[in-house]
Amino acid sequence: MKEFTLEDLKQNDGKDGRPAYVAVDGIVYDVTNNNHWAGGNHHGNQAGCDLSDAILKSPHGKDILKKIDKVGILK
């Protein structure tokens, strides 16, 4: 799997044709083709960020991540 820094992750914000990636607990997920992440945004959470804390507060928790492709790890 590819290694991402926080700076790398920020470049994958889902805007202007860029992929939309999010990190949770050190794993980077590709939410580019997920309809809930249109435009790189989902309920106020922005792609290109580490959302480890936000996912714990979400109604679905980490279970939703099982359906999303992993593309790398966050260094």
PDB file of N, H, CA, C and O in Angstrom:
ATOM      1  N   MET A   1       0.847  -1.184   0.000  1.00  0.00           N
ATOM      2  CA  MET A   1       0.000   0.000   0.000  1.00  0.00           C
ATOM      3  C   MET A   1       0.892   1.247   0.000  1.00  0.00           C
ATOM      4  O   MET A   1       2.006   1.241   0.524  1.00  0.00           O
ATOM      5  N   LYS A   2       0.382   2.276  -0.584  1.00  0.00           N
ATOM      6  H   LYS A   2      -0.523   2.282  -1.010  1.00  0.00           H
ATOM      7  CA  LYS A   2       1.110   3.542  -0.674  1.00  0.00           C
ATOM      8  C   LYS A   2       1.149   4.220   0.694  1.00  0.00           C
ATOM      9  O   LYS A   2       0.208   4.102   1.479  1.00  0.00           O
ATOM     10  N   GLU A   3       2.231   4.923   0.972  1.00  0.00           N
ATOM     11  H   GLU A   3       2.996   5.019   0.335  1.00  0.00           H
ATOM     12  CA  GLU A   3       2.355   5.697   2.194  1.00  0.00           C
ATOM     13  C   GLU A   3       2.036   7.159   1.902  1.00  0.00           C
ATOM     14  O   GLU A   3       2.518   7.723   0.920  1.00  0.00           O
ATOM     15  N   PHE A   4       1.227   7.764   2.751  1.00  0.00           N
ATOM     16  H   PHE A   4       0.835   7.306   3.549  1.00  0.00           H
ATOM     17  CA  PHE A   4       0.822   9.160   2.614  1.00  0.00           C
ATOM     18  C   PHE A   4       1.270   9.948   3.832  1.00  0.00           C
ATOM     19  O   PHE A   4       1.186   9.462   4.960  1.00  0.00           O
ATOM     20  N   THR A   5       1.740  11.152   3.605  1.00  0.00           N
ATOM     21  H   THR A   5       1.809  11.546   2.689  1.00  0.00           H
ATOM     22  CA  THR A   5       1.935  12.100   4.701  1.00  0.00           C
ATOM     23  C   THR A   5       0.633  12.895   4.813  1.00  0.00           C
ATOM     24  O   THR A   5      -0.236  12.782   3.949  1.00  0.00           O
ATOM     25  N   LEU A   6       0.495  13.686   5.854  1.00  0.00           N
ATOM     26  H   LEU A   6       1.201  13.778   6.556  1.00  0.00           H
ATOM     27  CA  LEU A   6      -0.686  14.557   5.953  1.00  0.00           C
ATOM     28  C   LEU A   6      -0.738  15.528   4.784  1.00  0.00           C
ATOM     29  O   LEU A   6      -1.817  15.864   4.297  1.00  0.00           O
ATOM     30  N   GLU A   7       0.423  15.975   4.336  1.00  0.00           N
ATOM     31  H   GLU A   7       1.300  15.702   4.732  1.00  0.00           H
ATOM     32  CA  GLU A   7       0.473  16.901   3.197  1.00  0.00           C
ATOM     33  C   GLU A   7      -0.012  16.201   1.921  1.00  0.00           C
ATOM     34  O   GLU A   7      -0.746  16.794   1.130  1.00  0.00           O
ATOM     35  N   ASP A   8       0.398  14.941   1.720  1.00  0.00           N
ATOM     36  H   ASP A   8       0.994  14.459   2.362  1.00  0.00           H
ATOM     37  CA  ASP A   8      -0.085  14.156   0.572  1.00  0.00           C
ATOM     38  C   ASP A   8      -1.599  14.013   0.637  1.00  0.00           C
ATOM     39  O   ASP A   8      -2.299  14.195  -0.360  1.00  0.00           O
ATOM     40  N   LEU A   9      -2.089  13.686   1.823  1.00  0.00           N
ATOM     41  H   LEU A   9      -1.521  13.538   2.633  1.00  0.00           H
ATOM     42  CA  LEU A   9      -3.518  13.466   2.010  1.00  0.00           C
ATOM     43  C   LEU A   9      -4.315  14.725   1.660  1.00  0.00           C
ATOM     44  O   LEU A   9      -5.357  14.639   1.011  1.00  0.00           O
ATOM     45  N   LYS A  10      -3.834  15.876   2.082  1.00  0.00           N
ATOM     46  H   LYS A  10      -2.988  15.945   2.610  1.00  0.00           H
ATOM     47  CA  LYS A  10      -4.521  17.151   1.821  1.00  0.00           C
ATOM     48  C   LYS A  10      -4.714  17.413   0.336  1.00  0.00           C
ATOM     49  O   LYS A  10      -5.674  18.075  -0.059  1.00  0.00           O
ATOM     50  N   GLN A  11      -3.806  16.899  -0.491  1.00  0.00           N
ATOM     51  H   GLN A  11      -3.026  16.361  -0.170  1.00  0.00           H
ATOM     52  CA  GLN A  11      -3.900  17.104  -1.934  1.00  0.00           C
ATOM     53  C   GLN A  11      -5.016  16.264  -2.562  1.00  0.00           C
ATOM     54  O   GLN A  11      -5.394  16.504  -3.709  1.00  0.00           O
ATOM     55  N   ASN A  12      -5.539  15.299  -1.836  1.00  0.00           N
ATOM     56  H   ASN A  12      -5.233  15.105  -0.904  1.00  0.00           H
ATOM     57  CA  ASN A  12      -6.594  14.415  -2.328  1.00  0.00           C
ATOM     58  C   ASN A  12      -7.916  14.782  -1.668  1.00  0.00           C
ATOM     59  O   ASN A  12      -8.492  14.013  -0.898  1.00  0.00           O
ATOM     60  N   ASP A  13      -8.377  15.993  -2.000  1.00  0.00           N
ATOM     61  H   ASP A  13      -7.910  16.617  -2.625  1.00  0.00           H
ATOM     62  CA  ASP A  13      -9.554  16.570  -1.342  1.00  0.00           C
ATOM     63  C   ASP A  13     -10.855  16.425  -2.129  1.00  0.00           C
ATOM     64  O   ASP A  13     -11.901  16.902  -1.690  1.00  0.00           O
ATOM     65  N   GLY A  14     -10.795  15.771  -3.287  1.00  0.00           N
ATOM     66  H   GLY A  14      -9.945  15.384  -3.644  1.00  0.00           H
ATOM     67  CA  GLY A  14     -12.009  15.548  -4.079  1.00  0.00           C
ATOM     68  C   GLY A  14     -12.473  16.742  -4.889  1.00  0.00           C
ATOM     69  O   GLY A  14     -13.566  16.710  -5.454  1.00  0.00           O
ATOM     70  N   LYS A  15     -11.684  17.780  -4.961  1.00  0.00           N
ATOM     71  H   LYS A  15     -10.796  17.807  -4.502  1.00  0.00           H
ATOM     72  CA  LYS A  15     -12.061  18.986  -5.702  1.00  0.00           C
ATOM     73  C   LYS A  15     -11.305  19.057  -7.018  1.00  0.00           C
ATOM     74  O   LYS A  15     -10.198  18.533  -7.139  1.00  0.00           O
ATOM     75  N   ASP A  16     -11.904  19.704  -7.992  1.00  0.00           N
ATOM     76  H   ASP A  16     -12.804  20.130  -7.894  1.00  0.00           H
ATOM     77  CA  ASP A  16     -11.269  19.944  -9.293  1.00  0.00           C
ATOM     78  C   ASP A  16     -10.735  18.663  -9.940  1.00  0.00           C
ATOM     79  O   ASP A  16      -9.670  18.670 -10.557  1.00  0.00           O
ATOM     80  N   GLY A  17     -11.475  17.576  -9.796  1.00  0.00           N
ATOM     81  H   GLY A  17     -12.340  17.570  -9.295  1.00  0.00           H
ATOM     82  CA  GLY A  17     -11.109  16.312 -10.426  1.00  0.00           C
ATOM     83  C   GLY A  17     -10.108  15.470  -9.657  1.00  0.00           C
ATOM     84  O   GLY A  17      -9.739  14.384 -10.106  1.00  0.00           O
ATOM     85  N   ARG A  18      -9.661  15.957  -8.501  1.00  0.00           N
ATOM     86  H   ARG A  18      -9.961  16.838  -8.137  1.00  0.00           H
ATOM     87  CA  ARG A  18      -8.723  15.177  -7.690  1.00  0.00           C
ATOM     88  C   ARG A  18      -9.470  14.078  -6.949  1.00  0.00           C
ATOM     89  O   ARG A  18     -10.657  14.226  -6.661  1.00  0.00           O
ATOM     90  N   PRO A  19      -8.784  12.967  -6.633  1.00  0.00           N
ATOM     91  CA  PRO A  19      -9.434  11.916  -5.842  1.00  0.00           C
ATOM     92  C   PRO A  19      -9.766  12.428  -4.447  1.00  0.00           C
ATOM     93  O   PRO A  19      -9.174  13.395  -3.966  1.00  0.00           O
ATOM     94  N   ALA A  20     -10.718  11.767  -3.811  1.00  0.00           N
ATOM     95  H   ALA A  20     -11.199  10.982  -4.202  1.00  0.00           H
ATOM     96  CA  ALA A  20     -11.123  12.114  -2.450  1.00  0.00           C
ATOM     97  C   ALA A  20     -10.704  10.986  -1.517  1.00  0.00           C
ATOM     98  O   ALA A  20     -11.270   9.893  -1.552  1.00  0.00           O
ATOM     99  N   TYR A  21      -9.709  11.263  -0.684  1.00  0.00           N
ATOM    100  H   TYR A  21      -9.249  12.151  -0.655  1.00  0.00           H
ATOM    101  CA  TYR A  21      -9.211  10.282   0.278  1.00  0.00           C
ATOM    102  C   TYR A  21      -9.414  10.816   1.685  1.00  0.00           C
ATOM    103  O   TYR A  21      -9.327  12.021   1.923  1.00  0.00           O
ATOM    104  N   VAL A  22      -9.683   9.917   2.606  1.00  0.00           N
ATOM    105  H   VAL A  22      -9.753   8.939   2.412  1.00  0.00           H
ATOM    106  CA  VAL A  22      -9.754  10.257   4.023  1.00  0.00           C
ATOM    107  C   VAL A  22      -8.931   9.233   4.795  1.00  0.00           C
ATOM    108  O   VAL A  22      -8.780   8.091   4.360  1.00  0.00           O
ATOM    109  N   ALA A  23      -8.409   9.642   5.928  1.00  0.00           N
ATOM    110  H   ALA A  23      -8.532  10.569   6.282  1.00  0.00           H
ATOM    111  CA  ALA A  23      -7.653   8.731   6.779  1.00  0.00           C
ATOM    112  C   ALA A  23      -8.405   8.510   8.084  1.00  0.00           C
ATOM    113  O   ALA A  23      -8.987   9.433   8.653  1.00  0.00           O
ATOM    114  N   VAL A  24      -8.377   7.263   8.543  1.00  0.00           N
ATOM    115  H   VAL A  24      -7.904   6.513   8.081  1.00  0.00           H
ATOM    116  CA  VAL A  24      -8.954   6.907   9.837  1.00  0.00           C
ATOM    117  C   VAL A  24      -8.017   5.889  10.473  1.00  0.00           C
ATOM    118  O   VAL A  24      -7.742   4.833   9.902  1.00  0.00           O
ATOM    119  N   ASP A  25      -7.535   6.223  11.659  1.00  0.00           N
ATOM    120  H   ASP A  25      -7.758   7.080  12.123  1.00  0.00           H
ATOM    121  CA  ASP A  25      -6.638   5.336  12.410  1.00  0.00           C
ATOM    122  C   ASP A  25      -5.465   4.837  11.579  1.00  0.00           C
ATOM    123  O   ASP A  25      -5.101   3.663  11.649  1.00  0.00           O
ATOM    124  N   GLY A  26      -4.874   5.733  10.794  1.00  0.00           N
ATOM    125  H   GLY A  26      -5.169   6.687  10.738  1.00  0.00           H
ATOM    126  CA  GLY A  26      -3.679   5.413  10.048  1.00  0.00           C
ATOM    127  C   GLY A  26      -3.898   4.745   8.703  1.00  0.00           C
ATOM    128  O   GLY A  26      -2.933   4.491   7.982  1.00  0.00           O
ATOM    129  N   ILE A  27      -5.137   4.457   8.347  1.00  0.00           N
ATOM    130  H   ILE A  27      -5.921   4.664   8.933  1.00  0.00           H
ATOM    131  CA  ILE A  27      -5.463   3.853   7.058  1.00  0.00           C
ATOM    132  C   ILE A  27      -6.093   4.922   6.172  1.00  0.00           C
ATOM    133  O   ILE A  27      -6.933   5.693   6.636  1.00  0.00           O
ATOM    134  N   VAL A  28      -5.695   4.974   4.898  1.00  0.00           N
ATOM    135  H   VAL A  28      -5.012   4.347   4.522  1.00  0.00           H
ATOM    136  CA  VAL A  28      -6.241   5.938   3.945  1.00  0.00           C
ATOM    137  C   VAL A  28      -7.262   5.219   3.064  1.00  0.00           C
ATOM    138  O   VAL A  28      -6.980   4.169   2.485  1.00  0.00           O
ATOM    139  N   TYR A  29      -8.450   5.807   2.977  1.00  0.00           N
ATOM    140  H   TYR A  29      -8.679   6.660   3.447  1.00  0.00           H
ATOM    141  CA  TYR A  29      -9.570   5.236   2.235  1.00  0.00           C
ATOM    142  C   TYR A  29      -9.921   6.128   1.050  1.00  0.00           C
ATOM    143  O   TYR A  29      -9.805   7.352   1.121  1.00  0.00           O
ATOM    144  N   ASP A  30     -10.352   5.499  -0.040  1.00  0.00           N
ATOM    145  H   ASP A  30     -10.446   4.505  -0.098  1.00  0.00           H
ATOM    146  CA  ASP A  30     -10.755   6.215  -1.248  1.00  0.00           C
ATOM    147  C   ASP A  30     -12.267   6.366  -1.272  1.00  0.00           C
ATOM    148  O   ASP A  30     -12.989   5.389  -1.475  1.00  0.00           O
ATOM    149  N   VAL A  31     -12.750   7.587  -1.066  1.00  0.00           N
ATOM    150  H   VAL A  31     -12.163   8.380  -0.901  1.00  0.00           H
ATOM    151  CA  VAL A  31     -14.195   7.859  -1.077  1.00  0.00           C
ATOM    152  C   VAL A  31     -14.611   8.597  -2.355  1.00  0.00           C
ATOM    153  O   VAL A  31     -15.704   9.157  -2.431  1.00  0.00           O
ATOM    154  N   THR A  32     -13.734   8.591  -3.344  1.00  0.00           N
ATOM    155  H   THR A  32     -12.846   8.136  -3.282  1.00  0.00           H
ATOM    156  CA  THR A  32     -13.953   9.335  -4.584  1.00  0.00           C
ATOM    157  C   THR A  32     -15.292   9.017  -5.238  1.00  0.00           C
ATOM    158  O   THR A  32     -16.021   9.933  -5.616  1.00  0.00           O
ATOM    159  N   ASN A  33     -15.623   7.759  -5.375  1.00  0.00           N
ATOM    160  H   ASN A  33     -15.030   7.015  -5.067  1.00  0.00           H
ATOM    161  CA  ASN A  33     -16.840   7.360  -6.086  1.00  0.00           C
ATOM    162  C   ASN A  33     -18.018   7.076  -5.162  1.00  0.00           C
ATOM    163  O   ASN A  33     -19.018   6.498  -5.588  1.00  0.00           O
ATOM    164  N   ASN A  34     -17.907   7.476  -3.914  1.00  0.00           N
ATOM    165  H   ASN A  34     -17.094   7.945  -3.568  1.00  0.00           H
ATOM    166  CA  ASN A  34     -18.984   7.292  -2.949  1.00  0.00           C
ATOM    167  C   ASN A  34     -19.925   8.494  -3.065  1.00  0.00           C
ATOM    168  O   ASN A  34     -19.510   9.634  -2.853  1.00  0.00           O
ATOM    169  N   ASN A  35     -21.184   8.237  -3.400  1.00  0.00           N
ATOM    170  H   ASN A  35     -21.520   7.311  -3.572  1.00  0.00           H
ATOM    171  CA  ASN A  35     -22.158   9.321  -3.595  1.00  0.00           C
ATOM    172  C   ASN A  35     -22.297  10.228  -2.384  1.00  0.00           C
ATOM    173  O   ASN A  35     -22.633  11.403  -2.533  1.00  0.00           O
ATOM    174  N   HIS A  36     -22.050   9.713  -1.200  1.00  0.00           N
ATOM    175  H   HIS A  36     -21.777   8.758  -1.079  1.00  0.00           H
ATOM    176  CA  HIS A  36     -22.168  10.521   0.022  1.00  0.00           C
ATOM    177  C   HIS A  36     -21.039  11.537   0.149  1.00  0.00           C
ATOM    178  O   HIS A  36     -21.116  12.465   0.955  1.00  0.00           O
ATOM    179  N   TRP A  37     -19.987  11.356  -0.653  1.00  0.00           N
ATOM    180  H   TRP A  37     -19.924  10.603  -1.308  1.00  0.00           H
ATOM    181  CA  TRP A  37     -18.827  12.233  -0.603  1.00  0.00           C
ATOM    182  C   TRP A  37     -18.711  13.112  -1.838  1.00  0.00           C
ATOM    183  O   TRP A  37     -17.602  13.491  -2.216  1.00  0.00           O
ATOM    184  N   ALA A  38     -19.805  13.438  -2.462  1.00  0.00           N
ATOM    185  H   ALA A  38     -20.705  13.130  -2.155  1.00  0.00           H
ATOM    186  CA  ALA A  38     -19.795  14.288  -3.664  1.00  0.00           C
ATOM    187  C   ALA A  38     -19.093  15.611  -3.359  1.00  0.00           C
ATOM    188  O   ALA A  38     -19.395  16.267  -2.362  1.00  0.00           O
ATOM    189  N   GLY A  39     -18.172  15.988  -4.209  1.00  0.00           N
ATOM    190  H   GLY A  39     -17.927  15.455  -5.019  1.00  0.00           H
ATOM    191  CA  GLY A  39     -17.437  17.232  -4.017  1.00  0.00           C
ATOM    192  C   GLY A  39     -16.414  17.177  -2.904  1.00  0.00           C
ATOM    193  O   GLY A  39     -15.854  18.205  -2.524  1.00  0.00           O
ATOM    194  N   GLY A  40     -16.162  15.986  -2.375  1.00  0.00           N
ATOM    195  H   GLY A  40     -16.618  15.151  -2.684  1.00  0.00           H
ATOM    196  CA  GLY A  40     -15.165  15.837  -1.325  1.00  0.00           C
ATOM    197  C   GLY A  40     -15.639  16.239   0.051  1.00  0.00           C
ATOM    198  O   GLY A  40     -14.828  16.474   0.946  1.00  0.00           O
ATOM    199  N   ASN A  41     -16.963  16.323   0.231  1.00  0.00           N
ATOM    200  H   ASN A  41     -17.622  16.132  -0.497  1.00  0.00           H
ATOM    201  CA  ASN A  41     -17.519  16.735   1.510  1.00  0.00           C
ATOM    202  C   ASN A  41     -18.654  15.811   1.922  1.00  0.00           C
ATOM    203  O   ASN A  41     -19.472  15.415   1.092  1.00  0.00           O
ATOM    204  N   HIS A  42     -18.702  15.470   3.206  1.00  0.00           N
ATOM    205  H   HIS A  42     -18.038  15.792   3.880  1.00  0.00           H
ATOM    206  CA  HIS A  42     -19.773  14.614   3.730  1.00  0.00           C
ATOM    207  C   HIS A  42     -20.133  15.084   5.139  1.00  0.00           C
ATOM    208  O   HIS A  42     -19.349  14.928   6.075  1.00  0.00           O
ATOM    209  N   HIS A  43     -21.308  15.650   5.277  1.00  0.00           N
ATOM    210  H   HIS A  43     -21.945  15.776   4.516  1.00  0.00           H
ATOM    211  CA  HIS A  43     -21.798  16.137   6.574  1.00  0.00           C
ATOM    212  C   HIS A  43     -20.773  17.020   7.291  1.00  0.00           C
ATOM    213  O   HIS A  43     -20.556  16.885   8.495  1.00  0.00           O
ATOM    214  N   GLY A  44     -20.154  17.913   6.541  1.00  0.00           N
ATOM    215  H   GLY A  44     -20.330  18.023   5.562  1.00  0.00           H
ATOM    216  CA  GLY A  44     -19.199  18.846   7.131  1.00  0.00           C
ATOM    217  C   GLY A  44     -17.785  18.309   7.262  1.00  0.00           C
ATOM    218  O   GLY A  44     -16.886  19.043   7.671  1.00  0.00           O
ATOM    219  N   ASN A  45     -17.571  17.054   6.927  1.00  0.00           N
ATOM    220  H   ASN A  45     -18.302  16.458   6.595  1.00  0.00           H
ATOM    221  CA  ASN A  45     -16.225  16.475   6.944  1.00  0.00           C
ATOM    222  C   ASN A  45     -15.638  16.590   5.551  1.00  0.00           C
ATOM    223  O   ASN A  45     -16.296  16.262   4.564  1.00  0.00           O
ATOM    224  N   GLN A  46     -14.415  17.051   5.473  1.00  0.00           N
ATOM    225  H   GLN A  46     -13.880  17.317   6.275  1.00  0.00           H
ATOM    226  CA  GLN A  46     -13.759  17.294   4.197  1.00  0.00           C
ATOM    227  C   GLN A  46     -12.781  16.177   3.868  1.00  0.00           C
ATOM    228  O   GLN A  46     -12.000  15.755   4.721  1.00  0.00           O
ATOM    229  N   ALA A  47     -12.825  15.700   2.628  1.00  0.00           N
ATOM    230  H   ALA A  47     -13.459  16.043   1.935  1.00  0.00           H
ATOM    231  CA  ALA A  47     -11.820  14.749   2.159  1.00  0.00           C
ATOM    232  C   ALA A  47     -10.455  15.426   2.196  1.00  0.00           C
ATOM    233  O   ALA A  47     -10.354  16.653   2.160  1.00  0.00           O
ATOM    234  N   GLY A  48      -9.420  14.616   2.267  1.00  0.00           N
ATOM    235  H   GLY A  48      -9.503  13.620   2.296  1.00  0.00           H
ATOM    236  CA  GLY A  48      -8.074  15.145   2.364  1.00  0.00           C
ATOM    237  C   GLY A  48      -7.637  15.347   3.805  1.00  0.00           C
ATOM    238  O   GLY A  48      -6.616  15.981   4.070  1.00  0.00           O
ATOM    239  N   CYS A  49      -8.416  14.804   4.735  1.00  0.00           N
ATOM    240  H   CYS A  49      -9.246  14.289   4.519  1.00  0.00           H
ATOM    241  CA  CYS A  49      -8.143  15.001   6.161  1.00  0.00           C
ATOM    242  C   CYS A  49      -8.120  13.679   6.913  1.00  0.00           C
ATOM    243  O   CYS A  49      -8.627  12.662   6.440  1.00  0.00           O
ATOM    244  N   ASP A  50      -7.518  13.723   8.095  1.00  0.00           N
ATOM    245  H   ASP A  50      -7.105  14.549   8.478  1.00  0.00           H
ATOM    246  CA  ASP A  50      -7.571  12.603   9.023  1.00  0.00           C
ATOM    247  C   ASP A  50      -8.867  12.757   9.813  1.00  0.00           C
ATOM    248  O   ASP A  50      -9.029  13.713  10.572  1.00  0.00           O
ATOM    249  N   LEU A  51      -9.780  11.820   9.632  1.00  0.00           N
ATOM    250  H   LEU A  51      -9.649  11.044   9.016  1.00  0.00           H
ATOM    251  CA  LEU A  51     -11.095  11.896  10.271  1.00  0.00           C
ATOM    252  C   LEU A  51     -11.256  10.884  11.400  1.00  0.00           C
ATOM    253  O   LEU A  51     -12.372  10.459  11.698  1.00  0.00           O
ATOM    254  N   SER A  52     -10.159  10.502  12.022  1.00  0.00           N
ATOM    255  H   SER A  52      -9.253  10.848  11.780  1.00  0.00           H
ATOM    256  CA  SER A  52     -10.208   9.496  13.091  1.00  0.00           C
ATOM    257  C   SER A  52     -11.161   9.891  14.210  1.00  0.00           C
ATOM    258  O   SER A  52     -11.942   9.058  14.671  1.00  0.00           O
ATOM    259  N   ASP A  53     -11.113  11.135  14.654  1.00  0.00           N
ATOM    260  H   ASP A  53     -10.479  11.811  14.279  1.00  0.00           H
ATOM    261  CA  ASP A  53     -12.008  11.577  15.728  1.00  0.00           C
ATOM    262  C   ASP A  53     -13.442  11.709  15.245  1.00  0.00           C
ATOM    263  O   ASP A  53     -14.377  11.355  15.963  1.00  0.00           O
ATOM    264  N   ALA A  54     -13.619  12.213  14.043  1.00  0.00           N
ATOM    265  H   ALA A  54     -12.860  12.501  13.459  1.00  0.00           H
ATOM    266  CA  ALA A  54     -14.973  12.437  13.505  1.00  0.00           C
ATOM    267  C   ALA A  54     -15.722  11.123  13.316  1.00  0.00           C
ATOM    268  O   ALA A  54     -16.930  11.069  13.549  1.00  0.00           O
ATOM    269  N   ILE A  55     -15.039  10.072  12.902  1.00  0.00           N
ATOM    270  H   ILE A  55     -14.059  10.115  12.713  1.00  0.00           H
ATOM    271  CA  ILE A  55     -15.725   8.798  12.636  1.00  0.00           C
ATOM    272  C   ILE A  55     -16.278   8.206  13.933  1.00  0.00           C
ATOM    273  O   ILE A  55     -17.308   7.531  13.917  1.00  0.00           O
ATOM    274  N   LEU A  56     -15.608   8.454  15.042  1.00  0.00           N
ATOM    275  H   LEU A  56     -14.772   9.003  15.055  1.00  0.00           H
ATOM    276  CA  LEU A  56     -16.103   7.944  16.324  1.00  0.00           C
ATOM    277  C   LEU A  56     -17.405   8.616  16.737  1.00  0.00           C
ATOM    278  O   LEU A  56     -18.215   8.025  17.451  1.00  0.00           O
ATOM    279  N   LYS A  57     -17.606   9.852  16.288  1.00  0.00           N
ATOM    280  H   LYS A  57     -16.948  10.333  15.708  1.00  0.00           H
ATOM    281  CA  LYS A  57     -18.813  10.609  16.635  1.00  0.00           C
ATOM    282  C   LYS A  57     -19.951  10.381  15.649  1.00  0.00           C
ATOM    283  O   LYS A  57     -21.079  10.809  15.894  1.00  0.00           O
ATOM    284  N   SER A  58     -19.666   9.715  14.545  1.00  0.00           N
ATOM    285  H   SER A  58     -18.749   9.368  14.345  1.00  0.00           H
ATOM    286  CA  SER A  58     -20.693   9.517  13.519  1.00  0.00           C
ATOM    287  C   SER A  58     -21.657   8.398  13.932  1.00  0.00           C
ATOM    288  O   SER A  58     -21.288   7.511  14.702  1.00  0.00           O
ATOM    289  N   PRO A  59     -22.885   8.442  13.423  1.00  0.00           N
ATOM    290  CA  PRO A  59     -23.876   7.426  13.797  1.00  0.00           C
ATOM    291  C   PRO A  59     -23.492   6.016  13.348  1.00  0.00           C
ATOM    292  O   PRO A  59     -23.873   5.041  13.996  1.00  0.00           O
ATOM    293  N   HIS A  60     -22.750   5.895  12.258  1.00  0.00           N
ATOM    294  H   HIS A  60     -22.440   6.687  11.732  1.00  0.00           H
ATOM    295  CA  HIS A  60     -22.402   4.566  11.752  1.00  0.00           C
ATOM    296  C   HIS A  60     -21.068   4.068  12.278  1.00  0.00           C
ATOM    297  O   HIS A  60     -20.768   2.880  12.158  1.00  0.00           O
ATOM    298  N   GLY A  61     -20.266   4.940  12.855  1.00  0.00           N
ATOM    299  H   GLY A  61     -20.510   5.905  12.952  1.00  0.00           H
ATOM    300  CA  GLY A  61     -18.969   4.535  13.394  1.00  0.00           C
ATOM    301  C   GLY A  61     -18.061   3.931  12.339  1.00  0.00           C
ATOM    302  O   GLY A  61     -18.207   4.203  11.147  1.00  0.00           O
ATOM    303  N   LYS A  62     -17.131   3.118  12.782  1.00  0.00           N
ATOM    304  H   LYS A  62     -17.012   2.897  13.750  1.00  0.00           H
ATOM    305  CA  LYS A  62     -16.133   2.532  11.888  1.00  0.00           C
ATOM    306  C   LYS A  62     -16.690   1.441  10.989  1.00  0.00           C
ATOM    307  O   LYS A  62     -16.037   1.058  10.019  1.00  0.00           O
ATOM    308  N   ASP A  63     -17.875   0.934  11.283  1.00  0.00           N
ATOM    309  H   ASP A  63     -18.405   1.245  12.071  1.00  0.00           H
ATOM    310  CA  ASP A  63     -18.452  -0.147  10.467  1.00  0.00           C
ATOM    311  C   ASP A  63     -18.553   0.235   8.997  1.00  0.00           C
ATOM    312  O   ASP A  63     -18.395  -0.622   8.127  1.00  0.00           O
ATOM    313  N   ILE A  64     -18.811   1.489   8.707  1.00  0.00           N
ATOM    314  H   ILE A  64     -18.940   2.185   9.413  1.00  0.00           H
ATOM    315  CA  ILE A  64     -18.968   1.935   7.324  1.00  0.00           C
ATOM    316  C   ILE A  64     -17.670   1.770   6.528  1.00  0.00           C
ATOM    317  O   ILE A  64     -17.702   1.644   5.304  1.00  0.00           O
ATOM    318  N   LEU A  65     -16.541   1.772   7.218  1.00  0.00           N
ATOM    319  H   LEU A  65     -16.515   1.875   8.212  1.00  0.00           H
ATOM    320  CA  LEU A  65     -15.252   1.675   6.536  1.00  0.00           C
ATOM    321  C   LEU A  65     -15.031   0.319   5.871  1.00  0.00           C
ATOM    322  O   LEU A  65     -14.213   0.202   4.958  1.00  0.00           O
ATOM    323  N   LYS A  66     -15.742  -0.687   6.315  1.00  0.00           N
ATOM    324  H   LYS A  66     -16.406  -0.592   7.057  1.00  0.00           H
ATOM    325  CA  LYS A  66     -15.611  -2.019   5.721  1.00  0.00           C
ATOM    326  C   LYS A  66     -16.013  -2.025   4.252  1.00  0.00           C
ATOM    327  O   LYS A  66     -15.592  -2.901   3.496  1.00  0.00           O
ATOM    328  N   LYS A  67     -16.821  -1.058   3.845  1.00  0.00           N
ATOM    329  H   LYS A  67     -17.163  -0.347   4.459  1.00  0.00           H
ATOM    330  CA  LYS A  67     -17.332  -0.979   2.475  1.00  0.00           C
ATOM    331  C   LYS A  67     -16.482  -0.084   1.576  1.00  0.00           C
ATOM    332  O   LYS A  67     -16.777   0.058   0.390  1.00  0.00           O
ATOM    333  N   ILE A  68     -15.435   0.516   2.129  1.00  0.00           N
ATOM    334  H   ILE A  68     -15.195   0.400   3.093  1.00  0.00           H
ATOM    335  CA  ILE A  68     -14.651   1.504   1.386  1.00  0.00           C
ATOM    336  C   ILE A  68     -13.240   0.952   1.113  1.00  0.00           C
ATOM    337  O   ILE A  68     -12.613   0.357   1.989  1.00  0.00           O
ATOM    338  N   ASP A  69     -12.766   1.162  -0.103  1.00  0.00           N
ATOM    339  H   ASP A  69     -13.275   1.646  -0.814  1.00  0.00           H
ATOM    340  CA  ASP A  69     -11.446   0.647  -0.507  1.00  0.00           C
ATOM    341  C   ASP A  69     -10.326   1.360   0.239  1.00  0.00           C
ATOM    342  O   ASP A  69     -10.335   2.582   0.384  1.00  0.00           O
ATOM    343  N   LYS A  70      -9.370   0.580   0.704  1.00  0.00           N
ATOM    344  H   LYS A  70      -9.362  -0.413   0.586  1.00  0.00           H
ATOM    345  CA  LYS A  70      -8.162   1.103   1.327  1.00  0.00           C
ATOM    346  C   LYS A  70      -7.131   1.364   0.235  1.00  0.00           C
ATOM    347  O   LYS A  70      -6.935   0.530  -0.649  1.00  0.00           O
ATOM    348  N   VAL A  71      -6.476   2.511   0.295  1.00  0.00           N
ATOM    349  H   VAL A  71      -6.635   3.188   1.014  1.00  0.00           H
ATOM    350  CA  VAL A  71      -5.480   2.832  -0.726  1.00  0.00           C
ATOM    351  C   VAL A  71      -4.095   3.079  -0.159  1.00  0.00           C
ATOM    352  O   VAL A  71      -3.138   3.225  -0.918  1.00  0.00           O
ATOM    353  N   GLY A  72      -3.969   3.128   1.162  1.00  0.00           N
ATOM    354  H   GLY A  72      -4.747   3.009   1.779  1.00  0.00           H
ATOM    355  CA  GLY A  72      -2.653   3.376   1.721  1.00  0.00           C
ATOM    356  C   GLY A  72      -2.669   3.519   3.226  1.00  0.00           C
ATOM    357  O   GLY A  72      -3.667   3.258   3.898  1.00  0.00           O
ATOM    358  N   ILE A  73      -1.517   3.945   3.729  1.00  0.00           N
ATOM    359  H   ILE A  73      -0.707   4.157   3.183  1.00  0.00           H
ATOM    360  CA  ILE A  73      -1.376   4.187   5.155  1.00  0.00           C
ATOM    361  C   ILE A  73      -0.867   5.607   5.370  1.00  0.00           C
ATOM    362  O   ILE A  73      -0.172   6.164   4.520  1.00  0.00           O
ATOM    363  N   LEU A  74      -1.218   6.178   6.504  1.00  0.00           N
ATOM    364  H   LEU A  74      -1.782   5.725   7.194  1.00  0.00           H
ATOM    365  CA  LEU A  74      -0.805   7.536   6.849  1.00  0.00           C
ATOM    366  C   LEU A  74       0.449   7.452   7.701  1.00  0.00           C
ATOM    367  O   LEU A  74       0.463   6.793   8.741  1.00  0.00           O
ATOM    368  N   LYS A  75       1.494   8.118   7.254  1.00  0.00           N
ATOM    369  H   LYS A  75       1.483   8.653   6.409  1.00  0.00           H
ATOM    370  CA  LYS A  75       2.761   8.116   8.004  1.00  0.00           C
ATOM    371  C   LYS A  75       2.751   9.198   9.050  1.00  0.00           C
ATOM    372  O   LYS A  75       3.727   9.356   9.783  1.00  0.00           O
TER     373      LYS A  75
END
